Amino acid sequence: MTVFAATKSQPSLPEKEHILRKYSEFFQTLHDESTPTGLLGRGTHYSVFRAIVFVGAEGLSQARFHDFAVIWDEDHDERVMKAIEKVYFAGLLSNFLMFGERKGGFTAISGTSLQCPEPLARQLNDITSHLDGDSWLSSIAELEQTANPIIGDDDKKVSLYLKTVHMLWQLGTKLPIPSPPWP
């Protein structure tokens, strides 16, 4: 670990080496890969975001953090963020751990079996078919599914990649860190 200190010749500390990109006014960027990493799919890379949710799959009544990932392909199509914002506005974000767009299709990945998948799939399709000038078909996949349309590659490799992203970032809904008891 490098420790920096201000000196007479350099009176200020160096700026942060990497400033995270802001994709949305509603989501905090926690991790951002802006270009392809490795050889999975066609330029697969990912970003991790945090939102505050109040009502979700579990019927939450308190504010919680919800961390989710966007799985990008080689074109890093940022229009996917508009679709995710609409999912968020509809109160559906906490149902999903990951999102991605590939070949004109929008995929939302849930962590567990959804209790009412058909109504949720209809809502998701309605959102993605009415984007500003765009229309994407949507699908819902589960993290544990062996075949997943979000990345075009060997099913076992795709499954391992998605599970690794989930494991590294502990995606999903969680309690915020409590504030200290003093004012």
C-alpha positions in Angstrom: 0.0 0.0 0.0 1.3 3.4 -1.0 0.9 6.3 1.5 1.1 9.8 0.1 2.1 12.8 2.2 2.1 16.5 1.2 5.6 18.0 1.0 7.1 21.5 0.4 7.8 20.5 -3.3 4.3 19.0 -3.7 2.0 20.8 -1.3 -1.2 18.9 -2.2 -1.9 15.2 -2.3 -2.2 13.4 -5.7 -5.7 13.2 -7.1 -7.5 9.9 -7.1 -6.1 7.8 -9.9 -9.5 6.6 -11.3 -12.6 8.6 -11.0 -15.7 6.4 -11.4 -18.1 7.4 -14.2 -21.6 8.5 -13.4 -24.1 6.8 -15.6 -27.3 7.9 -13.8 -28.5 10.5 -11.3 -30.2 7.6 -9.4 -27.4 5.1 -9.1 -24.0 5.3 -7.4 -21.2 3.7 -9.4 -19.2 1.3 -7.2 -17.1 -0.4 -9.9 -16.7 0.4 -13.6 -15.0 -1.5 -16.3 -15.3 0.7 -19.4 -13.6 -1.7 -21.8 -13.6 -5.4 -22.5 -11.7 -7.6 -20.0 -10.6 -11.1 -20.9 -11.9 -13.4 -23.6 -15.4 -14.2 -22.5 -18.2 -13.5 -25.1 -17.7 -10.6 -27.3 -15.9 -8.1 -25.1 -17.7 -8.9 -21.8 -17.1 -6.5 -18.9 -19.2 -5.2 -16.0 -20.0 -2.3 -13.7 -21.6 -2.4 -10.3 -24.1 0.2 -9.1 -26.0 1.0 -5.8 -29.5 2.3 -5.5 -31.7 3.0 -2.5 -34.9 1.0 -2.5 -37.9 1.2 -0.2 -40.3 -1.5 -1.5 -39.1 -4.6 -3.1 -39.6 -8.3 -3.6 -39.7 -8.8 0.2 -42.2 -6.0 0.8 -39.6 -3.7 2.5 -40.8 -0.7 4.5 -37.4 0.8 5.3 -34.7 2.2 3.0 -32.2 -0.4 1.9 -29.2 -0.5 -0.4 -29.6 -2.5 -3.6 -26.4 -3.4 -5.4 -26.7 -4.6 -9.0 -24.4 -5.2 -12.0 -24.6 -4.3 -15.6 -23.0 -6.8 -17.9 -21.7 -5.0 -20.9 -20.7 -6.4 -24.3 -18.2 -4.9 -26.7 -20.3 -1.8 -27.6 -20.8 -0.7 -24.0 -24.3 0.4 -25.0 -25.3 2.9 -22.3 -28.9 3.0 -23.4 -29.3 0.0 -21.0 -29.2 2.5 -18.1 -32.4 4.2 -19.3 -34.2 0.9 -19.2 -32.8 0.1 -15.7 -33.9 3.5 -14.5 -37.5 2.7 -15.7 -37.3 -0.6 -13.9 -36.3 1.3 -10.8 -39.1 3.9 -11.2 -41.6 1.0 -11.5 -40.4 -0.4 -8.1 -39.0 -3.6 -9.7 -35.2 -3.1 -9.2 -34.9 -5.2 -6.1 -36.1 -8.3 -8.0 -32.9 -8.4 -10.0 -29.1 -8.7 -9.5 -27.9 -8.0 -13.0 -28.9 -6.5 -16.3 -27.5 -6.5 -19.8 -28.3 -5.8 -23.4 -27.1 -8.1 -26.2 -28.1 -8.1 -29.8 -31.2 -6.0 -29.2 -32.4 -8.0 -26.2 -32.6 -6.9 -22.6 -31.9 -9.5 -19.9 -32.6 -9.1 -16.2 -31.1 -11.7 -13.9 -32.8 -12.6 -10.6 -31.0 -14.2 -7.7 -33.8 -16.6 -6.8 -37.0 -18.1 -8.3 -39.5 -15.3 -8.7 -42.9 -15.9 -7.1 -44.9 -14.3 -10.0 -42.6 -14.5 -13.0 -45.3 -13.9 -15.7 -46.6 -10.6 -14.5 -43.1 -9.4 -13.8 -42.0 -10.5 -17.3 -44.9 -8.6 -18.8 -44.0 -5.4 -16.8 -40.4 -5.7 -17.9 -41.3 -6.2 -21.5 -43.6 -3.2 -21.4 -40.8 -1.1 -20.1 -38.2 -2.2 -22.6 -40.6 -2.0 -25.6 -41.3 1.7 -24.9 -37.9 3.3 -24.6 -37.1 6.7 -26.2 -36.9 5.6 -29.8 -35.9 2.0 -28.9 -37.7 -1.2 -28.5 -36.0 -4.2 -27.0 -37.3 -7.7 -26.3 -36.8 -8.6 -22.7 -36.2 -11.8 -20.8 -35.7 -12.8 -17.2 -33.1 -15.4 -16.2 -32.1 -16.8 -12.9 -28.5 -16.7 -11.6 -28.5 -20.5 -11.2 -29.8 -21.1 -14.7 -27.3 -23.1 -16.8 -28.1 -21.3 -20.0 -28.1 -17.5 -19.8 -28.7 -15.2 -22.8 -26.8 -12.2 -21.3 -23.4 -13.4 -22.7 -22.8 -15.4 -25.9 -20.3 -18.0 -24.8 -20.1 -21.5 -23.3 -22.8 -21.9 -20.7 -20.5 -23.1 -17.9 -18.1 -20.1 -18.5 -21.0 -17.7 -18.5 -22.5 -19.2 -15.3 -19.1 -19.0 -13.5 -18.6 -15.4 -14.6 -22.0 -14.3 -13.4 -21.7 -16.1 -10.1 -18.2 -14.7 -9.5 -19.5 -11.1 -10.0 -22.3 -11.9 -7.6 -19.8 -13.4 -5.1 -17.3 -10.5 -5.3 -19.9 -7.8 -4.8 -22.6 -9.6 -2.8 -25.2 -8.2 -5.1 -28.8 -7.7 -3.9 -30.7 -5.8 -1.2 -29.0 -5.1 2.1 -29.3 -3.0 5.2 -27.4 0.3 5.1 -24.5 0.7 7.6 -26.1 2.2 10.7 -25.3 5.7 11.7 -23.4 6.3 14.9 -25.6 6.9 18.0 -24.4 10.5 18.5 -25.7 13.6 16.6 
